[in-house]
């Protein structure tokens, strides 16, 4: 069921895992870049992606019948750019043309910018397409997204093994190219030609489903909605459906209906999931990308200064940013550190993918149960401690030892706690700070700080430290950031700064 959704996630995460994790190694070994130059090139992606994601998602929302075509064409254009990086490497190795280091950095940065603008937003585009395909079965999103995480871990492993066997870094581009072609082919199969024409029928179907939920409540044991609430929700949905011919009126009515009903709907969904045994742990990691696809609907809902000015909210956002910088330092330079400083073979480096992926999935899967048992404060602190231990552990490893390879993989298991637990908890916590009609904005702020600004700053700062102070200082700085971040977080958790 929903095979196309699973295949889209498998292919898009395969292409995103084949080349990007190993590009720092390629920049250093094939192109001769210094660490600060590598950091500069790596920092391009998060900043460009922050602007490109809203652009492409708005386009496919306005022209849904072009959704699959946009994914296919952007994937191909970004793929050509990455293959261009391989061609630069061939030119350098063949000595056909004498290119200065500055020219190499400029050309590589241009290709990296093109890749970031066209290909990286495809994760959000796939999220949006899958949600449209699922329709009333949106709760099955986690089962589809799971295959992307599996694909990511396996692709990193396979590429590492192939590099080790062939002793040729070009293998990563071949796997990337094949994955890109598969993704583009699958994207062309995504069709929403009837989406606009069938909007009214879909709305009627959703209204019917909602009415059945209101009337029967088969999964409720202790919650009954008042008849006045039923009439209010039904009236809101009927008003929205009646205004589908007028797009502006539809938008305004949708916002009103969402603001009044989202709390009840969320409560119903939570109780339903608890009863049927479905866990939102896996699905919670996708909230930013899915909610951002609806951000233009709520663009007038600007968070109030009373919320953003709260000490608890400000300290939590500062923690999100610093944690993003710390994790970015680790992720962007881990493979380079393991290959250049620890002299680990590529076959071992490839195991970072499944090792970190498994613990990340487990963390997302049990995030809800852990939060209910230990609370947000303890989990966020645990994520900081795990990340700090991971960073300090890397500084103690001795190169050219088999035991070092083993300990490096054991430290990689802390990725699931450091990132998985933190992100799942952060998504839920930031959601609680804002009113229902501003929760999309809240998730956008969270994603922009952690995956946008934090990731970009981590690449820039990490590259500079790695080049001029070495890998030991690099990971010590990352651990220090975790310590500062945890202190800031604890200050915001003091009872006097509770958010009502």
TILO-42987 format. One record per residue (C-alpha): residue number from 1; x, y, z. Coordinates in steps of 0.001 Angstrom, whole numbers. Layout:
# TILO-42987
<site NUM <X Y Z>>
...
# end
This chain:
# TILO-42987
<site 1 <0 0 0>>
<site 2 <1319 3473 -945>>
<site 3 <4342 1866 -2634>>
<site 4 <5174 5053 -4532>>
<site 5 <5500 6975 -1257>>
<site 6 <8022 4488 99>>
<site 7 <10009 4440 -3152>>
<site 8 <10165 8240 -3233>>
<site 9 <11672 8330 242>>
<site 10 <14091 5515 -538>>
<site 11 <15379 7245 -3676>>
<site 12 <15541 10814 -2356>>
<site 13 <17449 9790 763>>
<site 14 <19713 7520 -1285>>
<site 15 <20865 10439 -3432>>
<site 16 <21211 12695 -384>>
<site 17 <23284 10046 1430>>
<site 18 <25486 8880 -1441>>
<site 19 <27470 12073 -2062>>
<site 20 <27026 14783 621>>
<site 21 <28431 12829 3618>>
<site 22 <31571 11901 1662>>
<site 23 <32094 15215 -138>>
<site 24 <34389 16612 2608>>
<site 25 <36719 13659 1957>>
<site 26 <36563 14338 -1781>>
<site 27 <37216 18058 -1302>>
<site 28 <40306 17262 764>>
<site 29 <41760 14280 -1105>>
<site 30 <40820 15045 -4717>>
<site 31 <40620 18833 -4804>>
<site 32 <43162 19650 -2120>>
<site 33 <40929 22023 -142>>
<site 34 <41920 23150 3327>>
<site 35 <39524 22590 6204>>
<site 36 <38337 26193 6294>>
<site 37 <37642 26080 2544>>
<site 38 <35694 22848 3044>>
<site 39 <33693 24537 5799>>
<site 40 <32940 27467 3493>>
<site 41 <31602 25194 748>>
<site 42 <29589 23108 3213>>
<site 43 <28017 26215 4759>>
<site 44 <26407 27149 1435>>
<site 45 <23803 24379 1572>>
<site 46 <21851 25255 4746>>
<site 47 <21654 28964 3926>>
<site 48 <20519 28400 322>>
<site 49 <18133 25637 1374>>
<site 50 <16422 28002 3815>>
<site 51 <15416 30226 902>>
<site 52 <14835 27500 -1680>>
<site 53 <12439 25321 351>>
<site 54 <9675 27953 689>>
<site 55 <10050 28904 -2974>>
<site 56 <9591 25427 -4422>>
<site 57 <6867 24415 -1960>>
<site 58 <4851 27528 -2815>>
<site 59 <5198 26734 -6528>>
<site 60 <3910 23173 -6176>>
<site 61 <1093 24312 -3885>>
<site 62 <-17 26862 -6486>>
<site 63 <436 24430 -9403>>
<site 64 <-187 20942 -7977>>
<site 65 <-295 19326 -11426>>
<site 66 <3407 20273 -11798>>
<site 67 <4391 18757 -8441>>
<site 68 <5987 15595 -9810>>
<site 69 <7590 17416 -12731>>
<site 70 <9149 20004 -10428>>
<site 71 <10643 17277 -8234>>
<site 72 <12033 15450 -11260>>
<site 73 <13543 18514 -12940>>
<site 74 <15040 19991 -9769>>
<site 75 <16521 16587 -8937>>
<site 76 <18131 16350 -12370>>
<site 77 <19505 19901 -12291>>
<site 78 <20985 19395 -8840>>
<site 79 <22371 16045 -9950>>
<site 80 <24163 17627 -12906>>
<site 81 <25747 20121 -10506>>
<site 82 <27133 17356 -8259>>
<site 83 <28495 15485 -11268>>
<site 84 <30201 18752 -12184>>
<site 85 <32168 18515 -8939>>
<site 86 <33430 15106 -10079>>
<site 87 <34504 16618 -13409>>
<site 88 <36485 19278 -11540>>
<site 89 <38279 16475 -9709>>
<site 90 <39123 14774 -13005>>
<site 91 <40506 18025 -14404>>
<site 92 <42712 18471 -11332>>
<site 93 <44018 14890 -11443>>
<site 94 <44698 14946 -15203>>
<site 95 <46515 18303 -15147>>
<site 96 <44743 19203 -18386>>
<site 97 <44161 22730 -17144>>
<site 98 <46037 24578 -14452>>
<site 99 <43401 25952 -12101>>
<site 100 <44281 28041 -9095>>
<site 101 <42997 27062 -5669>>
<site 102 <40730 30128 -5575>>
<site 103 <39212 29153 -8935>>
<site 104 <38603 25596 -7724>>
<site 105 <36843 26873 -4606>>
<site 106 <34716 29272 -6673>>
<site 107 <33678 26600 -9180>>
<site 108 <32949 24038 -6481>>
<site 109 <30958 26594 -4483>>
<site 110 <28888 27386 -7574>>
<site 111 <28046 23721 -8084>>
<site 112 <27300 23306 -4363>>
<site 113 <24981 26324 -4507>>
<site 114 <23130 24862 -7499>>
<site 115 <22771 21505 -5765>>
<site 116 <21470 23159 -2596>>
<site 117 <18960 25296 -4484>>
<site 118 <17503 22558 -6670>>
<site 119 <17960 19197 -4944>>
<site 120 <17962 19764 -1176>>
<site 121 <14360 21109 -1084>>
<site 122 <13189 17808 -2550>>
<site 123 <12802 16329 935>>
<site 124 <10129 18933 1675>>
<site 125 <8598 18424 -1774>>
<site 126 <8420 14672 -1212>>
<site 127 <6862 15272 2210>>
<site 128 <4223 17450 584>>
<site 129 <3576 14946 -2223>>
<site 130 <3281 12038 199>>
<site 131 <785 13928 2356>>
<site 132 <-1331 14580 -757>>
<site 133 <-1115 10940 -1802>>
<site 134 <-2044 9726 1666>>
<site 135 <-5066 12041 1769>>
<site 136 <-7257 11007 4716>>
<site 137 <-4602 8432 5729>>
<site 138 <-2063 11052 6820>>
<site 139 <-1486 9231 10090>>
<site 140 <427 6624 8038>>
<site 141 <3130 9180 7261>>
<site 142 <5607 7680 9736>>
<site 143 <5409 4298 8025>>
<site 144 <6404 5911 4728>>
<site 145 <9136 8192 6158>>
<site 146 <10721 5236 7936>>
<site 147 <11977 3923 4600>>
<site 148 <13921 7124 4039>>
<site 149 <15882 6605 7248>>
<site 150 <16581 2983 6310>>
<site 151 <17739 4076 2858>>
<site 152 <20015 6726 4349>>
<site 153 <21864 4308 6611>>
<site 154 <22234 1593 3985>>
<site 155 <23410 3998 1279>>
<site 156 <26165 5420 3473>>
<site 157 <27269 1861 4268>>
<site 158 <27232 701 626>>
<site 159 <29153 3742 -628>>
<site 160 <31784 3273 2064>>
<site 161 <32224 -379 1136>>
<site 162 <32470 434 -2582>>
<site 163 <35079 3129 -1977>>
<site 164 <37108 688 90>>
<site 165 <36887 -2053 -2542>>
<site 166 <37648 147 -5564>>
<site 167 <39893 2679 -3801>>
<site 168 <38188 5305 -5949>>
<site 169 <36159 8202 -4530>>
<site 170 <34330 8562 -7850>>
<site 171 <32123 5678 -6730>>
<site 172 <30124 8056 -4558>>
<site 173 <29179 10079 -7644>>
<site 174 <28117 6962 -9561>>
<site 175 <25798 5860 -6756>>
<site 176 <24513 9422 -6502>>
<site 177 <23859 9595 -10255>>
<site 178 <21927 6322 -10335>>
<site 179 <19865 7379 -7310>>
<site 180 <19091 10721 -8949>>
<site 181 <17843 9062 -12129>>
<site 182 <15640 6675 -10144>>
<site 183 <14221 9539 -8095>>
<site 184 <13474 11619 -11191>>
<site 185 <11710 8686 -12856>>
<site 186 <9566 8058 -9776>>
<site 187 <8808 11777 -9513>>
<site 188 <7351 11819 -13005>>
<site 189 <4874 9183 -11810>>
<site 190 <3488 11615 -9220>>
<site 191 <372 13147 -10730>>
<site 192 <-2093 15550 -9141>>
<site 193 <-3994 16611 -12273>>
<site 194 <-7320 16027 -10543>>
<site 195 <-6265 17642 -7298>>
<site 196 <-7875 21027 -7890>>
<site 197 <-10934 19558 -9623>>
<site 198 <-11490 17073 -6842>>
<site 199 <-10943 19485 -3985>>
<site 200 <-14658 19844 -3306>>
<site 201 <-15254 16095 -3322>>
<site 202 <-12277 15574 -1020>>
<site 203 <-13637 18212 1318>>
<site 204 <-17024 16533 1368>>
<site 205 <-15382 13213 2101>>
<site 206 <-13352 14724 4939>>
<site 207 <-16476 16383 6296>>
<site 208 <-18232 13020 6235>>
<site 209 <-15321 11349 7999>>
<site 210 <-15214 14110 10581>>
<site 211 <-18941 13803 11177>>
<site 212 <-18555 10073 11763>>
<site 213 <-15788 10762 14244>>
<site 214 <-17972 13247 16063>>
<site 215 <-20985 10983 16163>>
<site 216 <-19485 7581 16820>>
<site 217 <-16195 8256 18689>>
<site 218 <-15289 4514 18559>>
<site 219 <-11920 5032 20164>>
<site 220 <-13034 7317 23020>>
<site 221 <-13619 5873 26442>>
<site 222 <-13866 8998 28565>>
<site 223 <-14250 11955 26178>>
<site 224 <-17526 13186 24717>>
<site 225 <-17721 16385 22681>>
<site 226 <-20582 18718 23456>>
<site 227 <-23256 19139 20795>>
<site 228 <-22434 22843 20572>>
<site 229 <-18828 21997 19732>>
<site 230 <-20001 19553 17071>>
<site 231 <-22189 22178 15448>>
<site 232 <-19384 24712 15576>>
<site 233 <-16863 22380 13933>>
<site 234 <-19358 21209 11343>>
<site 235 <-20322 24775 10556>>
<site 236 <-16695 25758 10140>>
<site 237 <-15981 22943 7707>>
<site 238 <-19133 23587 5708>>
<site 239 <-18236 27273 5480>>
<site 240 <-14807 26375 4180>>
<site 241 <-16229 24043 1544>>
<site 242 <-18770 26618 402>>
<site 243 <-15982 29122 -201>>
<site 244 <-13763 26928 -2386>>
<site 245 <-14694 28955 -5463>>
<site 246 <-13175 32057 -3875>>
<site 247 <-9537 31364 -3016>>
<site 248 <-9102 34374 -746>>
<site 249 <-12230 33606 1239>>
<site 250 <-11205 29949 1439>>
<site 251 <-7863 30926 2974>>
<site 252 <-9413 33159 5621>>
<site 253 <-12110 30644 6548>>
<site 254 <-9582 27840 6676>>
<site 255 <-7527 29806 9163>>
<site 256 <-10569 30457 11314>>
<site 257 <-11641 26822 11253>>
<site 258 <-8130 25641 12024>>
<site 259 <-7710 28002 14956>>
<site 260 <-10972 26870 16571>>
<site 261 <-10775 23152 15947>>
<site 262 <-7118 22163 15971>>
<site 263 <-6974 21647 19742>>
<site 264 <-9895 19218 19717>>
<site 265 <-8574 17410 16649>>
<site 266 <-5131 17000 18199>>
<site 267 <-6667 15615 21382>>
<site 268 <-8773 13162 19391>>
<site 269 <-5772 12044 17366>>
<site 270 <-3632 11521 20456>>
<site 271 <-6290 9408 22144>>
<site 272 <-6880 7422 18969>>
<site 273 <-3182 6667 18603>>
<site 274 <-2885 5624 22232>>
<site 275 <-5778 3198 21808>>
<site 276 <-4667 1573 18554>>
<site 277 <-1038 1441 19623>>
<site 278 <435 3732 16969>>
<site 279 <3437 5773 18140>>
<site 280 <4115 9258 16891>>
<site 281 <7796 8882 17729>>
<site 282 <8819 8292 14131>>
<site 283 <6421 10808 12679>>
<site 284 <7369 13624 15020>>
<site 285 <10638 14244 13173>>
<site 286 <8778 15349 10067>>
<site 287 <6691 18119 11643>>
<site 288 <8808 21061 10410>>
<site 289 <8802 20046 6751>>
<site 290 <5120 19197 6666>>
<site 291 <3954 22254 8585>>
<site 292 <6131 24557 6487>>
<site 293 <4224 23489 3405>>
<site 294 <1190 25198 4960>>
<site 295 <3085 28194 6286>>
<site 296 <1816 30530 3551>>
<site 297 <-1749 29909 4730>>
<site 298 <-913 31267 8159>>
<site 299 <1547 33926 7038>>
<site 300 <-397 36695 8800>>
<site 301 <-133 34983 12187>>
<site 302 <2996 36616 13591>>
<site 303 <4093 35434 17044>>
<site 304 <3454 38036 19727>>
<site 305 <6347 39746 21479>>
<site 306 <5081 38363 24790>>
<site 307 <5890 34844 23578>>
<site 308 <9200 35568 21885>>
<site 309 <10226 37802 24783>>
<site 310 <9684 35076 27372>>
<site 311 <12905 33959 29076>>
<site 312 <11922 30305 28782>>
<site 313 <11260 30592 25048>>
<site 314 <14388 32663 24370>>
<site 315 <16651 30299 26274>>
<site 316 <15105 27306 24532>>
<site 317 <15675 28904 21109>>
<site 318 <19265 29743 22090>>
<site 319 <19739 26117 23132>>
<site 320 <18348 24979 19788>>
<site 321 <20819 27185 17923>>
<site 322 <23876 26126 19945>>
<site 323 <22922 22455 19708>>
<site 324 <22555 22888 15946>>
<site 325 <26057 24371 15723>>
<site 326 <27547 21566 17828>>
<site 327 <25871 18769 15870>>
<site 328 <26808 20444 12581>>
<site 329 <30473 20455 13594>>
<site 330 <30300 16729 14267>>
<site 331 <28306 15731 11191>>
<site 332 <30189 17860 8663>>
<site 333 <33713 16892 9754>>
<site 334 <33296 13419 11246>>
<site 335 <34110 11484 8059>>
<site 336 <37077 13766 7313>>
<site 337 <38363 13344 10868>>
<site 338 <38014 9575 10759>>
<site 339 <39711 9287 7376>>
<site 340 <42455 11913 7721>>
<site 341 <43286 11846 11427>>
<site 342 <42323 8353 12581>>
<site 343 <43208 6681 9248>>
<site 344 <40059 4575 9341>>
<site 345 <39349 2701 6073>>
<site 346 <36289 3728 4082>>
<site 347 <34661 363 4789>>
<site 348 <34578 1266 8489>>
<site 349 <33542 4870 7886>>
<site 350 <30537 3590 5953>>
<site 351 <29217 1893 9082>>
<site 352 <28506 5312 10581>>
<site 353 <25303 5343 8519>>
<site 354 <23482 2276 9877>>
<site 355 <25010 2627 13362>>
<site 356 <23722 6155 13837>>
<site 357 <20550 5486 11876>>
<site 358 <19417 2586 14052>>
<site 359 <19846 4487 17309>>
<site 360 <18172 7534 15782>>
<site 361 <15144 5475 14772>>
<site 362 <14926 3917 18222>>
<site 363 <15126 7351 19814>>
<site 364 <12318 8701 17651>>
<site 365 <10275 5563 18180>>
<site 366 <10352 5753 21973>>
<site 367 <10488 9550 22287>>
<site 368 <6882 9769 23458>>
<site 369 <7270 7150 26193>>
<site 370 <10554 8672 27363>>
<site 371 <9031 12144 27529>>
<site 372 <6079 10891 29565>>
<site 373 <8367 9124 32018>>
<site 374 <11317 11500 32415>>
<site 375 <10018 14858 31191>>
<site 376 <11414 17395 28737>>
<site 377 <14131 18827 30988>>
<site 378 <15837 15520 31731>>
<site 379 <15704 14376 28098>>
<site 380 <17176 17599 26695>>
<site 381 <19971 17448 29280>>
<site 382 <20575 13787 28419>>
<site 383 <20920 14757 24745>>
<site 384 <23496 17411 25666>>
<site 385 <25449 15016 27868>>
<site 386 <25461 12298 25196>>
<site 387 <26731 14728 22559>>
<site 388 <29431 16093 24884>>
<site 389 <30612 12571 25762>>
<site 390 <30709 11737 22065>>
<site 391 <32888 14776 21315>>
<site 392 <35273 14149 24209>>
<site 393 <35495 10494 23238>>
<site 394 <36720 11379 19754>>
<site 395 <39616 13361 21246>>
<site 396 <40822 10261 23133>>
<site 397 <41023 7934 20113>>
<site 398 <44460 6852 18905>>
<site 399 <45023 6560 15109>>
<site 400 <45829 3308 13294>>
<site 401 <44343 947 15844>>
<site 402 <41629 -1624 15359>>
<site 403 <40211 -770 18783>>
<site 404 <39859 2832 17608>>
<site 405 <37541 1707 14821>>
<site 406 <35389 -152 17338>>
<site 407 <35215 2741 19792>>
<site 408 <34421 5174 16963>>
<site 409 <31364 3104 16061>>
<site 410 <30312 2904 19700>>
<site 411 <30525 6681 19968>>
<site 412 <28393 6952 16827>>
<site 413 <25550 5213 18657>>
<site 414 <25269 8353 20805>>
<site 415 <24075 10196 17694>>
<site 416 <20610 8756 18223>>
<site 417 <20399 10191 21730>>
<site 418 <22140 13443 20943>>
<site 419 <20099 14269 17847>>
<site 420 <17077 11958 17910>>
<site 421 <15993 12595 21491>>
<site 422 <16763 16304 21305>>
<site 423 <14902 16903 18047>>
<site 424 <11830 14869 18951>>
<site 425 <11615 16652 22307>>
<site 426 <12311 20085 20816>>
<site 427 <9545 19754 18234>>
<site 428 <7018 18909 20935>>
<site 429 <8272 21546 23380>>
<site 430 <8302 24479 20938>>
<site 431 <4790 23468 19905>>
<site 432 <3598 23966 23477>>
<site 433 <4887 27553 23664>>
<site 434 <2658 28913 20891>>
<site 435 <-1122 29079 20365>>
<site 436 <-2622 26624 17840>>
<site 437 <-2809 29129 14980>>
<site 438 <929 29908 15273>>
<site 439 <2382 26431 15589>>
<site 440 <3484 26289 11957>>
<site 441 <5423 29484 12554>>
<site 442 <6929 27938 15688>>
<site 443 <8166 24892 13791>>
<site 444 <9559 27158 11094>>
<site 445 <11553 29106 13689>>
<site 446 <12835 25869 15207>>
<site 447 <13948 24493 11845>>
<site 448 <15531 27770 10777>>
<site 449 <17632 28001 13945>>
<site 450 <18676 24349 14185>>
<site 451 <18930 23115 10586>>
<site 452 <19474 26490 8915>>
<site 453 <21536 29003 10875>>
<site 454 <22969 26427 13287>>
<site 455 <24120 24064 10539>>
<site 456 <25639 26881 8484>>
<site 457 <27516 28400 11406>>
<site 458 <28720 24953 12460>>
<site 459 <30262 24348 9036>>
<site 460 <31988 27751 8969>>
<site 461 <33231 27696 12550>>
<site 462 <34187 24026 12400>>
<site 463 <36181 24442 9199>>
<site 464 <38174 27339 10627>>
<site 465 <38933 25556 13917>>
<site 466 <39851 22301 12157>>
<site 467 <42283 24064 9812>>
<site 468 <44087 26281 12305>>
<site 469 <43718 24455 15639>>
<site 470 <43222 20808 14721>>
<site 471 <40623 18093 15242>>
<site 472 <41117 17858 19013>>
<site 473 <40225 21530 19448>>
<site 474 <37319 21076 17036>>
<site 475 <35586 18464 19169>>
<site 476 <36456 20213 22413>>
<site 477 <34733 23353 21151>>
<site 478 <31684 21256 20202>>
<site 479 <31633 19755 23718>>
<site 480 <32024 23224 25256>>
<site 481 <29051 24474 23236>>
<site 482 <26996 21594 24618>>
<site 483 <27955 22609 28141>>
<site 484 <27045 26265 27602>>
<site 485 <23820 25269 25881>>
<site 486 <22769 23019 28779>>
<site 487 <23418 25823 31295>>
<site 488 <21327 28278 29264>>
<site 489 <18579 25684 28980>>
<site 490 <18551 25046 32752>>
<site 491 <18262 28768 33443>>
<site 492 <15152 28926 31279>>
<site 493 <13617 25968 33106>>
<site 494 <13567 27717 36456>>
<site 495 <10019 27886 37900>>
<site 496 <9975 31694 37765>>
<site 497 <10136 31552 33963>>
<site 498 <7187 29216 33404>>
<site 499 <5148 29975 30269>>
<site 500 <1414 30088 30903>>
# end
